[in-house]
Amino acid sequence: MSSAPERDTTFNNPVIPGFHPDPSVCRAGEDYYLACSSFEYFPGIPVFHSRDLVHWTQIGNALDRPSQLRLPPGTPASGGLYAPTLRHHDGRFWLIVTNVSGDGNVLFTATDPAGPWSDPVRLPGVHGIDPDLAWDEDGTCWCTVAGVSQVRIDPYTGETLGEPQRLWSGTPGAKAPEAPHLYRIGEYWYLLIAEGGTERCHGVSIARGRTPNGPFEPCPDNPILTHRGTEHPIQNTGHGDLVQGPDGSWWMVFLGVRPRGGTPGWHVLGRETFLAPVNWTDRWPVVGEVSPVMAAPPWPLEEPAARPVRDDFDLSELAHYWISPRSRPAEHCTTKERAGWLSLRARGGSLDDPEVTLVGRRQQHHSCRTRALVDPAEGRGGLAVRFDEEHHYEIETADGEVRVLARIGPLRSVVASRPVAAGPVVLRIDTAVTREVTEARQGPDTVSLGVEDAKGTFDVLAALDGRYLSTEVAGGFTGRVIGPYAVAGTVHVDWVDHEEVPD
């Protein structure tokens, strides 16, 4: 007689690793859905599904059509889409977000969170970023934005109903009150915000009132979540959203970073999505301890879906996790031109160009290996690690040669080169986390770029310091993206694989 399998007692944080910031979560029945910011990348706003809050599978991108998302060529790195709020109300899913480089605040709806999502409903009367949606008992829809201010809206037309009103804006003197979320929980309305800026002083605070527009009384224990001034391995914790489980328990998803190396500590994966339990004391939420290994929720955890490692480009459409800077016209990126291959037709002449043709996936592991079989017979291109136009490393092939290039701020150089035989070549980029910090200036990881032969031997042309592809150096709000690109003619890619390498 077989015994029932043992329930998992722990899980790993972050629950969605890599550049997945500003998480917003909702529950429909026993299913959870989550959306994140995507900034200058297309398609925009990745959408995830989970049955246990721990294991998440990307089911789509809410903004996957040009009619939904305008990111003009002048969109700067870390511009674009900021801080979505995802809600389930009246049998429909609602997503509101700010496009700081295009249409301002816009609202989308769907009956299935996997899509398709509607074309945008524009909200010209809603000013500010990080918009939130909440409905009261009589059906009034309240939109609250960073600052913090609030206005009633018609979510079907985008019309504002009345004038914006200022609300509680967090701790006096704390900068950047943002990421507001409004909830009716029991007899109170709760206003959750982030404050302190999205760097090391980030935190989450909360207030409550008897009506959705206040007045609001701040929690005496604010901030209810922060790691400022600590040596905790998870930093910049903030931008949270609350959700209640079917069993009545409460949870918070929030962003954080995992700095590595010496001083000041560099985070290279961007801001990631973390999970923590929430208890209630005197009708105030108390966020539980946050750590890289957490006690599991009281329900059975789902069998985690295997993260895709290899893409052979055998499908007519790209997988959900592939993203591109600003746009991805079909005439410049297709799997239909050459069966089983991804064909990339160049636009920009280098990765310095905002319109470069690049298809990448978020780096999700500190130590990882990315490989691609690239045929440059009709052009020039390769495999890149991109942070923005001024911070990227790449290994490029054309005319019987491979070379490693590095762009760090105003400096651009060819670091190394060597000849290769004509025909397709396996390009490879490995990142290896710094295991032991021996002095204060030591970087977070090493990025090795080279070629791989038929036996799998890795010929490293250059091993570069990873600190220069980090938020602390490059600035902004994103993280590393790794993938193939073309900068002249057409480059064909047979496959790409990306996998974690144990530290």
C-alpha positions in Angstrom: 0.0 0.0 0.0 1.6 3.3 -1.1 1.5 6.3 1.1 0.5 9.8 -0.1 3.4 12.0 -1.2 4.8 14.3 1.4 3.7 18.0 1.1 6.5 20.4 0.2 7.4 22.4 3.3 9.5 25.1 1.7 9.8 27.1 -1.5 12.4 29.4 -3.0 12.1 33.1 -3.2 11.9 34.9 -5.7 8.9 33.0 -7.0 9.4 34.7 -10.5 13.1 35.3 -10.9 14.7 37.8 -13.3 13.4 41.1 -14.6 9.8 40.9 -13.4 9.1 44.0 -11.3 6.1 45.8 -9.9 4.0 42.6 -9.5 0.2 42.9 -9.3 -1.9 39.9 -8.4 -5.5 38.9 -8.3 -7.5 35.7 -7.7 -10.4 34.2 -9.7 -11.8 31.2 -7.9 -8.8 29.0 -7.1 -6.6 30.5 -9.7 -4.1 33.3 -9.3 -3.0 35.7 -12.0 -0.1 38.1 -11.9 1.2 40.9 -14.2 4.5 42.8 -14.2 6.0 45.9 -15.7 7.8 45.6 -19.0 9.2 49.1 -19.7 10.6 49.5 -23.3 10.1 45.9 -24.4 7.5 44.5 -26.8 5.3 42.6 -26.3 4.3 44.3 -23.0 3.1 43.2 -19.6 3.8 39.5 -19.1 0.9 37.6 -17.5 1.4 34.6 -15.2 -0.9 31.9 -13.8 -0.6 29.9 -10.6 -2.7 27.6 -8.4 -0.5 27.8 -5.4 1.1 31.4 -5.4 4.6 29.7 -5.6 4.9 28.2 -9.1 4.0 30.6 -11.9 3.7 29.9 -15.6 3.7 32.7 -18.2 0.5 32.4 -20.2 0.9 35.4 -22.4 1.6 39.1 -22.7 -1.4 41.4 -22.3 -0.1 43.9 -24.9 0.9 41.9 -27.9 -0.4 44.0 -30.8 0.9 47.3 -32.1 -2.6 48.7 -31.7 -2.3 48.2 -28.0 1.2 49.5 -27.4 2.9 52.4 -28.9 6.6 52.6 -28.1 8.1 55.1 -30.6 11.8 54.9 -31.6 12.5 57.7 -29.2 11.3 55.7 -26.2 14.3 55.7 -23.8 15.6 52.6 -22.0 13.4 52.2 -18.9 10.6 54.2 -20.5 7.4 52.6 -21.8 5.1 50.6 -19.5 5.1 51.3 -15.7 3.4 49.4 -12.9 0.3 47.6 -14.0 -2.6 46.8 -11.7 -4.4 43.5 -12.5 -7.9 42.9 -11.1 -10.8 40.5 -11.5 -14.2 42.2 -11.2 -17.7 41.4 -12.4 -16.6 38.3 -14.4 -13.9 40.2 -16.3 -10.2 40.9 -15.9 -9.0 44.5 -15.8 -5.5 45.8 -16.4 -4.6 49.4 -16.0 -1.0 50.7 -16.7 0.9 53.9 -17.5 2.7 54.2 -20.9 5.1 57.1 -20.0 6.4 57.1 -23.6 3.1 57.0 -25.4 -0.6 57.2 -24.4 -0.4 57.9 -20.6 -2.8 55.9 -18.5 -4.6 53.2 -20.4 -7.0 50.4 -19.5 -7.5 46.9 -21.0 -10.0 44.1 -20.4 -10.2 40.4 -21.1 -12.5 37.5 -20.3 -9.4 35.2 -20.4 -6.2 36.5 -18.8 -4.2 34.5 -21.4 -5.7 36.9 -24.0 -6.7 38.3 -26.2 -6.9 41.6 -24.4 -8.9 44.5 -25.7 -7.5 47.6 -27.5 -6.8 50.4 -25.0 -9.3 52.6 -23.3 -7.5 55.8 -22.8 -7.8 57.8 -19.6 -6.8 61.4 -20.5 -8.2 62.8 -17.3 -6.1 60.5 -15.1 -2.7 62.0 -14.4 0.2 60.3 -12.7 1.8 56.9 -12.8 1.1 53.5 -11.1 -2.7 53.5 -11.5 -4.9 51.3 -9.4 -8.5 50.2 -9.8 -11.0 49.4 -7.0 -14.8 49.2 -7.0 -17.0 50.0 -4.0 -20.4 48.4 -3.2 -22.4 50.6 -5.5 -20.2 49.9 -8.5 -18.2 53.1 -8.4 -14.7 52.6 -9.8 -11.9 54.5 -8.1 -8.6 55.1 -9.8 -5.7 55.9 -7.5 -2.3 57.0 -8.7 1.2 57.7 -7.3 1.4 60.9 -5.4 -1.1 59.9 -4.0 -4.4 61.1 -5.6 -7.7 59.5 -6.6 -10.5 60.1 -9.1 -13.7 58.3 -10.0 -13.7 56.9 -13.5 -16.0 55.1 -16.0 -13.7 52.1 -16.8 -15.7 51.4 -20.0 -15.2 54.8 -21.6 -12.2 56.3 -19.7 -14.1 59.3 -18.6 -13.2 60.9 -15.3 -16.1 61.7 -12.9 -15.3 64.6 -10.8 -12.0 66.2 -9.8 -8.9 64.3 -8.4 -8.5 64.4 -4.7 -5.3 64.1 -2.7 -5.1 61.2 -0.3 -2.7 60.0 2.4 0.8 60.0 0.9 2.8 58.0 3.3 5.4 58.9 5.9 6.1 62.6 6.1 9.4 63.3 4.4 9.6 59.9 2.6 10.2 60.4 -1.1 8.3 58.8 -4.0 4.9 57.7 -2.6 3.8 55.4 -5.4 2.3 52.0 -6.3 -1.0 52.6 -4.5 -3.5 49.7 -4.1 -6.9 50.2 -2.5 -8.8 47.3 -0.9 -12.0 46.8 1.0 -11.1 44.3 3.8 -13.7 43.8 6.5 -15.0 47.2 7.8 -12.1 49.2 6.5 -10.7 50.4 3.2 -6.9 49.9 3.2 -4.5 52.1 1.1 -1.2 50.3 0.5 1.7 52.3 -1.0 5.4 52.0 -1.7 7.7 54.8 -0.6 11.3 55.7 -0.2 12.3 55.2 -3.8 12.8 51.9 -5.6 16.5 51.6 -4.4 17.8 50.5 -1.0 15.3 52.6 1.0 12.3 51.1 -0.7 9.4 50.0 1.6 5.7 49.3 1.9 3.4 51.3 4.1 -0.4 51.2 4.7 -3.3 53.3 6.0 -7.0 52.6 6.6 -10.2 54.5 6.5 -14.0 54.0 6.6 -14.5 55.1 3.0 -12.5 54.5 -0.2 -11.5 58.2 -0.4 -10.5 58.5 3.3 -9.6 60.1 5.5 -6.9 57.5 6.1 -5.2 56.6 9.4 -1.6 55.4 9.0 -0.5 52.1 10.5 1.5 52.7 13.7 4.1 50.1 12.6 4.9 51.6 9.1 6.7 50.6 7.1 5.2 47.1 7.2 7.9 45.8 4.8 11.4 47.1 4.3 15.0 45.9 4.4 16.6 49.3 4.4 19.7 49.6 6.6 20.1 45.8 6.8 22.5 43.2 5.5 19.6 41.1 4.3 20.4 39.2 1.0 17.1 40.5 -0.5 17.1 44.3 -0.8 14.9 47.1 -2.3 11.8 45.4 -1.1 8.6 47.2 -2.0 5.8 47.8 -4.5 3.6 45.2 -2.9 0.1 43.9 -3.7 -2.2 41.8 -1.4 -4.2 38.8 -2.2 -6.4 36.4 -0.2 -6.3 32.7 -0.6 -9.4 30.4 -0.8 -8.6 29.3 2.8 -8.8 32.9 4.1 -5.1 33.4 4.4 -3.4 36.6 3.1 -0.3 37.0 1.1 1.8 39.8 -0.4 3.7 39.8 -3.7 6.4 42.5 -4.0 9.6 43.3 -5.8 13.1 42.9 -4.5 16.6 42.5 -5.7 19.5 40.2 -4.9 22.8 42.2 -4.9 26.1 40.4 -5.4 29.8 41.2 -5.1 31.4 43.9 -3.0 30.4 47.5 -2.3 27.8 48.8 -3.1 26.5 45.4 -4.3 25.3 45.1 -7.9 22.0 43.5 -9.0 22.1 42.3 -12.5 18.8 40.4 -12.9 16.6 43.4 -12.3 13.8 43.6 -9.8 12.2 40.2 -9.2 8.9 39.0 -7.8 8.9 37.7 -4.2 6.2 36.3 -1.9 5.5 36.6 1.8 2.7 35.6 4.2 0.6 38.3 5.8 -1.1 38.0 9.2 -3.5 40.5 10.9 -3.1 42.1 14.3 -5.5 44.7 15.5 -6.9 44.8 12.0 -3.5 45.8 10.6 -1.5 43.6 8.2 1.8 42.2 9.5 4.2 40.9 6.8 6.0 37.7 7.7 9.8 37.1 7.6 11.2 37.2 4.0 14.0 34.9 3.1 15.5 33.0 0.0 13.9 29.8 1.4 10.4 30.2 2.8 7.9 28.1 4.7 5.3 26.8 2.1 1.7 27.8 2.1 -0.6 25.4 4.0 -2.0 23.9 0.8 -0.3 21.3 -1.4 2.1 22.9 -3.9 1.6 22.2 -7.6 4.2 20.3 -9.6 6.3 23.1 -11.0 6.2 23.4 -14.8 9.6 23.0 -16.3 10.9 26.4 -17.5 11.7 26.1 -21.2 15.4 25.7 -21.9 15.6 25.2 -25.6 13.7 26.8 -28.4 14.0 25.2 -31.9 11.7 27.8 -33.5 9.5 25.2 -34.9 6.3 27.1 -34.2 4.7 29.8 -36.3 4.8 32.3 -33.4 7.5 33.0 -30.9 7.1 31.8 -27.3 5.7 34.3 -24.8 9.0 34.9 -23.1 10.7 36.4 -26.1 10.8 40.2 -26.0 12.3 42.9 -28.2 13.2 46.6 -27.6 10.2 48.8 -28.5 8.8 46.8 -31.5 9.1 43.6 -33.4 7.8 44.0 -37.0 7.1 40.7 -38.7 9.3 41.7 -41.7 12.3 41.9 -39.3 11.6 38.8 -37.2 9.9 35.7 -38.3 9.9 31.9 -38.0 8.1 31.6 -41.4 10.9 32.5 -43.8 13.1 29.4 -43.2 11.4 26.4 -41.6 12.7 25.6 -38.1 14.8 28.8 -38.0 14.3 32.3 -36.6 15.2 34.8 -39.3 16.3 38.3 -38.1 16.5 41.1 -40.6 18.7 44.0 -39.4 17.3 47.5 -38.8 19.9 49.3 -36.6 23.6 48.9 -37.3 24.6 47.9 -33.8 23.1 47.3 -30.3 23.7 51.0 -29.7 20.8 51.7 -32.0 17.3 51.9 -30.3 15.8 50.1 -33.3 18.2 47.1 -33.3 16.7 43.8 -34.3 17.0 41.7 -31.1 15.0 38.9 -29.6 15.8 38.1 -26.0 14.7 36.5 -22.9 15.1 37.7 -19.3 18.1 36.4 -17.5 16.6 34.5 -14.6 19.6 32.9 -12.9 22.8 34.4 -11.6 24.8 31.6 -13.1 23.6 30.5 -16.5 24.6 29.3 -20.0 23.1 30.6 -23.2 23.9 29.0 -26.6 22.7 29.7 -30.1 23.4 28.1 -33.5 23.7 31.2 -35.8 24.1 31.2 -39.6 25.5 34.6 -40.7 25.7 33.7 -44.4 23.4 36.5 -45.4 24.4 39.1 -42.8 26.1 39.9 -39.5 24.8 39.3 -35.9 25.2 37.1 -32.9 24.3 36.6 -29.3 24.1 39.5 -26.8 23.6 40.4 -23.2 21.7 43.6 -23.2 20.9 46.1 -20.4 20.3 49.1 -22.6 21.8 50.9 -25.6 24.9 52.0 -23.6 25.5 48.8 -21.7 25.8 45.5 -23.5 28.2 42.7 -24.3 27.9 40.6 -27.5 29.6 37.9 -29.5 29.1 38.5 -33.2 29.9 36.6 -36.4 30.3 37.5 -40.1 32.7 36.8 -43.0 34.5 33.9 -41.3 35.2 35.7 -38.1 33.7 36.0 -34.6 34.4 38.9 -32.3 33.4 40.1 -28.8 32.2 43.7 -28.4 31.6 45.6 -25.3 29.7 48.9 -24.8 30.1 50.5 -21.4 28.7 54.0 -21.2 30.5 56.2 -23.8 33.1 53.5 -24.5 32.7 50.9 -27.2 35.4 48.4 -28.2 36.2 45.1 -29.9 37.6 43.1 -27.1 38.7 40.0 -29.0 38.3 38.1 -32.3 39.3 34.9 -34.1 38.6 33.2 -37.4 35.9 30.5 -37.7 35.0 28.1 -40.5 32.3 29.1 -42.9 28.8 28.1 -42.0 26.7 28.1 -38.9 28.5 28.5 -35.6 27.5 27.9 -32.0 27.9 31.1 -30.0 27.8 30.9 -26.2 27.6 33.3 -23.2 28.1 32.0 -19.7 27.6 34.0 -16.5 29.2 32.8 -13.3 28.3 34.4 -10.0 31.0 35.6 -7.7 31.1 32.9 -5.0 33.4 34.5 -2.5 33.9 38.2 -2.1 37.6 38.9 -1.1 37.7 42.6 -1.5 35.2 45.5 -1.6 35.4 46.3 -5.3 34.8 42.7 -6.5 32.1 42.5 -9.1 28.9 40.4 -8.9 29.7 37.9 -11.7 31.8 37.2 -14.8 30.3 37.1 -18.3 32.3 34.8 -20.6 31.7 35.0 -24.4 33.0 32.6 -27.0 32.3 29.8 -29.4 31.6 26.1 -28.9 32.9 23.3 -31.1 31.2 20.1 -32.2 32.4 18.4 -29.0 30.9 21.0 -26.8 34.3 22.6 -25.9 33.9 26.2 -25.0 36.5 28.5 -26.4 36.3 31.7 -24.3 37.3 34.8 -26.3 36.7 37.2 -23.4 35.7 37.1 -19.7 34.2 40.4 -18.7 33.2 42.0 -15.3 29.4 41.8 -15.0 29.1 44.9 -12.8 28.9 47.1 -16.0 25.6 45.3 -16.9 23.9 46.1 -13.6 21.4 48.6 -12.4 23.9 50.2 -10.1 26.1 51.1 -13.1 23.5 51.5 -16.0 20.7 52.9 -13.9 17.0 52.5 -14.8 14.4 49.9 -13.8 15.1 46.8 -16.0 17.5 43.8 -15.9 19.6 41.8 -18.3 18.0 40.3 -21.5 19.9 37.7 -23.5 19.3 36.6 -27.1 20.2 36.7 -30.7 20.3 39.8 -32.9 21.1 41.1 -36.4 22.9 44.3 -37.3 23.5 43.8 -41.1 21.5 41.8 -43.7 19.6 38.7 -42.4 20.9 36.3 -39.7 19.2 32.9 -39.2 19.1 31.2 -35.8 18.4 27.4 -35.7 18.0 27.2 -31.9 18.7 29.0 -28.6 19.0 27.3 -25.2 19.2 29.1 -21.9 19.7 27.2 -18.7 20.7 27.6 -15.1 24.2 26.4 -14.0 24.4 25.5 -10.3 26.4 28.0 -8.4 
